Amino acid sequence: MSAGNVVAELSRLIQTGHTALFLKTWEEDRWKSHLNVLCQRTGYVLKQWSSSSVIESSEHLTESVIRSLGSFLRDARMADPRGIYLVHDLNHLWQNPVVTRMIRETLADFDRADKCLLSLGPSAAIPSDLLKDIFEVELPLPTFEEVTSELDAVLEMEENNSFSMQERQRMATAVTGLTLNEASRAFRSVTFQRRSFDDEMIAQLVHEKRHLLGGSKLLEFHDLAEGMGEVGGLENLKEWVQQRAQAFLPEARERGIDQPKGVLLVGVQGCGKSLSARVIAKQLAFPLVRLDFGALLSSERGTSEENLREVIQLMDAVAPVVLWIEELDKAFAGYESESFADATVARMIGRFLTWMQEHTAPVFVVATANSVTKLPPELLRRGRFDELFFIDLPNYHERKDILKIHLLRRQIDLETIDLELLSEVTQHYSGSELEQVVSAAAIESYTRQQTVTMKDLLASREATIPLAVTMEDAIFNLREWARGRCRMATSDSRVMQMLDEEKRKGAAPLDAGQSLRDQWTAYLADGQLGESIVAHVRFHHGALISTLQKDFGAHVETTGTSSLCLEADEFVVMWRGLSEDFALQIQKLIRQKRLFLHIIDVAQYQTAKSILKLPVIKALRDTPLPRPVWLPVKLQLVPPPTGSGRLGKVQVIKDHKTE
């Protein structure tokens, strides 16, 4: 609400018979000037009293102040009608019973005249005897337009016209929520002897809002250090955030654009979710405040709910702000909307979800999660979050960007590093693991008083076991959940990444007119058996293992004494009679999640006139089998709708003896 609208509302309250108002504000001088404007428009006389006008020795000061206030109120009661009487620091005096009595008698006379008693201050603490007589009005902080005008005044005073309109809007947004004096001081500090805009200015302006948290133990203020340049890849997420930043501007409000509410970042650990939260705050030019949901919980009855109310109130006070909730899945661990045992936590989560849906203050929630199975469905629906993004392991280009960032940060000469090779050999490494590779190499070389070499980085890479290896199944299940539910933070699709990898590995370039049928033979002629198998499966929209064996048999050895079996049970056979190299290549593609096994009806193999002389099963069994059986499968580029599960791990063994 603008100051003009507030002044109009105060005028309405006074003229409709409110005899006492307490104006809650930190900005005494600003609102005194607005009261002068009110009086000029309405014809009221404004008279003021302050305890500073009383000069007495300290031992008689309190008595003198009360006596002076009594004289002022007596004159106000006897004065002509249409008067506004402003008493400063009244909230420090009315706990005295004599002062309370004087106020009650004064308001009784004011009720029969067109007069009003006013006081200002940051907190009221109105005594119970006066609660029914004094109406409390919370005066708003400066609007975006008022802050922008103050910035223009500061720049004009400094004769500085080097900032564009968009840059000024970002600066004004960064300090919205401060008083006008605080904003003015912040502007003067960051523009002093500066003639060009940079992101560091935004970080400094946002830092001025740290004190608004008031030393809260529930919230943690984070300075804005990282910018978009600190994040490798994630182009879809970056573009989305830049668009949402524009939606917070006043012009967007005027055009009826909804205010963004937040984003949920789901993905593999160490792939930049927390870093993205910090970058989002800087891009929006909002303070970043981190909430540990678990810290809200208390063993004392009612304290947990009170903690949540305090957090929500603080968010409204600090707004605009980015509220960062890290590992949201842990906060909701075990929560079920209908059967959750802990009523306190259930109420808190319900209240929090309602606030996320209905809050109107510019609070942008950035939540991160590593596991999605613990999140309640009502949290994931639109209206609480504007978008759900999935952050996967970085692809080749993203790894290259990430490595470059960390190498430059440690002042490592890029001319001495084969960045392409390093990016190639770190496939399946997360962003944090790539940082660890560079950091460990830097520490090792520093202790030897040497500069970092490519050999150091490769050795560090060998010593770092990626999470994608130790938690392969969990990561794959997370990817499967995200498919169709989340927007990808990286623009590259699975197929585009695969084609790019083929190109980087030296695959023969394909002419624009070359058919899909010719692609797999072109890769095979170039010695790339794995790429050739993938291209064959792509062309046929899936392939039987027997078909692969037959088609590739004219070019490479595909027949032998090896079987492709389930890793969990070697008696579950997918196909037998394969050469070891050919079987191992298929196994490798399945383990790399480039090809997937789908259970099919045996009739498809019968149509292809290729049958194994083994008993056929139509589904996986829960217990190991006593003898070999045949599970008919087909290779596809996409996983089964329910995920690969045990079909994602196969082994190559020598054919079982014929029984």
TAJODA-V31198 format. One record per residue. N is the residue number from 1. RES is the residue in three letters. PHI is phi as a letter, one per 40 degrees, with the letter a starting at -180 (999 if undefined). Layout:
n = (N,N)
res = (RES,RES)
phi = (PHI,PHI)
This chain:
n = (1,2,3,4,5,6,7,8,9,10,11,12,13,14,15,16,17,18,19,20,21,22,23,24,25,26,27,28,29,30,31,32,33,34,35,36,37,38,39,40,41,42,43,44,45,46,47,48,49,50,51,52,53,54,55,56,57,58,59,60,61,62,63,64,65,66,67,68,69,70,71,72,73,74,75,76,77,78,79,80,81,82,83,84,85,86,87,88,89,90,91,92,93,94,95,96,97,98,99,100,101,102,103,104,105,106,107,108,109,110,111,112,113,114,115,116,117,118,119,120,121,122,123,124,125,126,127,128,129,130,131,132,133,134,135,136,137,138,139,140,141,142,143,144,145,146,147,148,149,150,151,152,153,154,155,156,157,158,159,160,161,162,163,164,165,166,167,168,169,170,171,172,173,174,175,176,177,178,179,180,181,182,183,184,185,186,187,188,189,190,191,192,193,194,195,196,197,198,199,200,201,202,203,204,205,206,207,208,209,210,211,212,213,214,215,216,217,218,219,220,221,222,223,224,225,226,227,228,229,230,231,232,233,234,235,236,237,238,239,240,241,242,243,244,245,246,247,248,249,250,251,252,253,254,255,256,257,258,259,260,261,262,263,264,265,266,267,268,269,270,271,272,273,274,275,276,277,278,279,280,281,282,283,284,285,286,287,288,289,290,291,292,293,294,295,296,297,298,299,300,301,302,303,304,305,306,307,308,309,310,311,312,313,314,315,316,317,318,319,320,321,322,323,324,325,326,327,328,329,330,331,332,333,334,335,336,337,338,339,340,341,342,343,344,345,346,347,348,349,350,351,352,353,354,355,356,357,358,359,360,361,362,363,364,365,366,367,368,369,370,371,372,373,374,375,376,377,378,379,380,381,382,383,384,385,386,387,388,389,390,391,392,393,394,395,396,397,398,399,400,401,402,403,404,405,406,407,408,409,410,411,412,413,414,415,416,417,418,419,420,421,422,423,424,425,426,427,428,429,430,431,432,433,434,435,436,437,438,439,440,441,442,443,444,445,446,447,448,449,450,451,452,453,454,455,456,457,458,459,460,461,462,463,464,465,466,467,468,469,470,471,472,473,474,475,476,477,478,479,480,481,482,483,484,485,486,487,488,489,490,491,492,493,494,495,496,497,498,499,500,501,502,503,504,505,506,507,508,509,510,511,512,513,514,515,516,517,518,519,520,521,522,523,524,525,526,527,528,529,530,531,532,533,534,535,536,537,538,539,540,541,542,543,544,545,546,547,548,549,550,551,552,553,554,555,556,557,558,559,560,561,562,563,564,565,566,567,568,569,570,571,572,573,574,575,576,577,578,579,580,581,582,583,584,585,586,587,588,589,590,591,592,593,594,595,596,597,598,599,600,601,602,603,604,605,606,607,608,609,610,611,612,613,614,615,616,617,618,619,620,621,622,623,624,625,626,627,628,629,630,631,632,633,634,635,636,637,638,639,640,641,642,643,644,645,646,647,648,649,650,651,652,653,654,655,656,657,658,659)
res = (MET,SER,ALA,GLY,ASN,VAL,VAL,ALA,GLU,LEU,SER,ARG,LEU,ILE,GLN,THR,GLY,HIS,THR,ALA,LEU,PHE,LEU,LYS,THR,TRP,GLU,GLU,ASP,ARG,TRP,LYS,SER,HIS,LEU,ASN,VAL,LEU,CYS,GLN,ARG,THR,GLY,TYR,VAL,LEU,LYS,GLN,TRP,SER,SER,SER,SER,VAL,ILE,GLU,SER,SER,GLU,HIS,LEU,THR,GLU,SER,VAL,ILE,ARG,SER,LEU,GLY,SER,PHE,LEU,ARG,ASP,ALA,ARG,MET,ALA,ASP,PRO,ARG,GLY,ILE,TYR,LEU,VAL,HIS,ASP,LEU,ASN,HIS,LEU,TRP,GLN,ASN,PRO,VAL,VAL,THR,ARG,MET,ILE,ARG,GLU,THR,LEU,ALA,ASP,PHE,ASP,ARG,ALA,ASP,LYS,CYS,LEU,LEU,SER,LEU,GLY,PRO,SER,ALA,ALA,ILE,PRO,SER,ASP,LEU,LEU,LYS,ASP,ILE,PHE,GLU,VAL,GLU,LEU,PRO,LEU,PRO,THR,PHE,GLU,GLU,VAL,THR,SER,GLU,LEU,ASP,ALA,VAL,LEU,GLU,MET,GLU,GLU,ASN,ASN,SER,PHE,SER,MET,GLN,GLU,ARG,GLN,ARG,MET,ALA,THR,ALA,VAL,THR,GLY,LEU,THR,LEU,ASN,GLU,ALA,SER,ARG,ALA,PHE,ARG,SER,VAL,THR,PHE,GLN,ARG,ARG,SER,PHE,ASP,ASP,GLU,MET,ILE,ALA,GLN,LEU,VAL,HIS,GLU,LYS,ARG,HIS,LEU,LEU,GLY,GLY,SER,LYS,LEU,LEU,GLU,PHE,HIS,ASP,LEU,ALA,GLU,GLY,MET,GLY,GLU,VAL,GLY,GLY,LEU,GLU,ASN,LEU,LYS,GLU,TRP,VAL,GLN,GLN,ARG,ALA,GLN,ALA,PHE,LEU,PRO,GLU,ALA,ARG,GLU,ARG,GLY,ILE,ASP,GLN,PRO,LYS,GLY,VAL,LEU,LEU,VAL,GLY,VAL,GLN,GLY,CYS,GLY,LYS,SER,LEU,SER,ALA,ARG,VAL,ILE,ALA,LYS,GLN,LEU,ALA,PHE,PRO,LEU,VAL,ARG,LEU,ASP,PHE,GLY,ALA,LEU,LEU,SER,SER,GLU,ARG,GLY,THR,SER,GLU,GLU,ASN,LEU,ARG,GLU,VAL,ILE,GLN,LEU,MET,ASP,ALA,VAL,ALA,PRO,VAL,VAL,LEU,TRP,ILE,GLU,GLU,LEU,ASP,LYS,ALA,PHE,ALA,GLY,TYR,GLU,SER,GLU,SER,PHE,ALA,ASP,ALA,THR,VAL,ALA,ARG,MET,ILE,GLY,ARG,PHE,LEU,THR,TRP,MET,GLN,GLU,HIS,THR,ALA,PRO,VAL,PHE,VAL,VAL,ALA,THR,ALA,ASN,SER,VAL,THR,LYS,LEU,PRO,PRO,GLU,LEU,LEU,ARG,ARG,GLY,ARG,PHE,ASP,GLU,LEU,PHE,PHE,ILE,ASP,LEU,PRO,ASN,TYR,HIS,GLU,ARG,LYS,ASP,ILE,LEU,LYS,ILE,HIS,LEU,LEU,ARG,ARG,GLN,ILE,ASP,LEU,GLU,THR,ILE,ASP,LEU,GLU,LEU,LEU,SER,GLU,VAL,THR,GLN,HIS,TYR,SER,GLY,SER,GLU,LEU,GLU,GLN,VAL,VAL,SER,ALA,ALA,ALA,ILE,GLU,SER,TYR,THR,ARG,GLN,GLN,THR,VAL,THR,MET,LYS,ASP,LEU,LEU,ALA,SER,ARG,GLU,ALA,THR,ILE,PRO,LEU,ALA,VAL,THR,MET,GLU,ASP,ALA,ILE,PHE,ASN,LEU,ARG,GLU,TRP,ALA,ARG,GLY,ARG,CYS,ARG,MET,ALA,THR,SER,ASP,SER,ARG,VAL,MET,GLN,MET,LEU,ASP,GLU,GLU,LYS,ARG,LYS,GLY,ALA,ALA,PRO,LEU,ASP,ALA,GLY,GLN,SER,LEU,ARG,ASP,GLN,TRP,THR,ALA,TYR,LEU,ALA,ASP,GLY,GLN,LEU,GLY,GLU,SER,ILE,VAL,ALA,HIS,VAL,ARG,PHE,HIS,HIS,GLY,ALA,LEU,ILE,SER,THR,LEU,GLN,LYS,ASP,PHE,GLY,ALA,HIS,VAL,GLU,THR,THR,GLY,THR,SER,SER,LEU,CYS,LEU,GLU,ALA,ASP,GLU,PHE,VAL,VAL,MET,TRP,ARG,GLY,LEU,SER,GLU,ASP,PHE,ALA,LEU,GLN,ILE,GLN,LYS,LEU,ILE,ARG,GLN,LYS,ARG,LEU,PHE,LEU,HIS,ILE,ILE,ASP,VAL,ALA,GLN,TYR,GLN,THR,ALA,LYS,SER,ILE,LEU,LYS,LEU,PRO,VAL,ILE,LYS,ALA,LEU,ARG,ASP,THR,PRO,LEU,PRO,ARG,PRO,VAL,TRP,LEU,PRO,VAL,LYS,LEU,GLN,LEU,VAL,PRO,PRO,PRO,THR,GLY,SER,GLY,ARG,LEU,GLY,LYS,VAL,GLN,VAL,ILE,LYS,ASP,HIS,LYS,THR,GLU)
phi = (999,c,c,c,c,c,c,c,c,c,c,c,c,c,c,b,h,c,c,a,b,b,c,c,a,c,b,c,c,c,c,c,c,c,c,c,c,d,c,c,c,b,g,c,c,b,b,b,b,a,c,c,c,c,b,a,c,d,c,b,c,c,c,c,c,c,c,c,c,c,c,c,c,c,c,c,c,c,c,c,c,g,b,b,b,c,b,c,g,c,c,c,b,c,c,c,c,c,c,d,c,c,c,c,c,c,c,c,c,c,c,b,a,c,b,a,c,b,a,b,i,c,a,c,f,c,c,d,c,b,d,c,b,b,c,c,b,c,c,c,c,d,c,d,c,c,c,c,c,c,c,c,c,c,c,c,c,c,f,b,b,c,b,c,c,c,c,c,c,c,c,c,c,c,b,d,h,c,c,c,c,c,c,c,c,c,c,c,c,c,c,c,f,b,b,a,c,a,c,c,c,c,c,c,c,c,d,c,c,d,c,c,c,g,g,c,c,c,b,b,c,b,c,c,b,c,b,d,c,c,b,c,g,f,c,c,c,d,c,c,c,c,c,c,c,c,c,c,c,d,d,c,c,c,c,g,c,c,c,d,b,i,a,b,b,b,i,c,d,g,b,h,c,c,c,c,c,c,c,d,c,c,c,c,g,b,c,b,b,c,b,c,d,c,c,c,c,a,c,c,c,g,c,c,c,c,c,c,c,c,c,c,c,c,c,c,c,c,d,c,a,b,c,b,b,c,f,c,c,c,c,b,d,g,c,b,d,b,b,c,c,c,c,c,c,c,c,c,c,c,c,c,c,c,c,d,c,b,c,b,c,c,b,b,c,b,b,b,a,c,b,b,c,c,c,c,d,c,c,c,c,c,h,c,b,c,a,b,b,b,b,c,d,c,c,d,c,c,c,c,c,c,c,c,d,c,c,c,c,b,f,c,c,c,c,c,b,c,c,c,c,c,c,c,c,b,d,g,c,c,c,c,c,c,c,c,d,c,c,c,c,c,c,c,c,c,c,c,f,b,c,c,b,c,c,c,c,c,c,c,c,c,c,b,c,c,c,c,c,c,b,d,c,c,c,c,c,c,c,c,c,c,c,g,b,b,c,c,c,b,c,c,c,d,c,c,c,c,c,c,c,c,c,c,c,g,c,c,c,b,c,d,c,c,c,c,c,c,c,c,c,c,c,c,c,c,g,b,c,c,c,c,c,c,c,c,c,c,c,c,f,h,a,c,c,c,c,d,c,c,c,c,c,c,b,b,c,b,b,a,b,b,b,b,b,c,c,c,a,c,c,c,c,c,a,b,g,c,c,c,c,c,c,c,c,c,d,c,c,c,c,c,g,c,b,b,c,b,c,b,c,c,d,c,c,c,c,c,f,b,b,c,c,b,d,c,b,b,a,c,c,c,b,d,c,c,a,c,b,b,b,c,b,b,c,b,c,b,c,c,d,c,g,c,f,c,c,c,b,b,b,b,b,c,d,c,c,c,c)
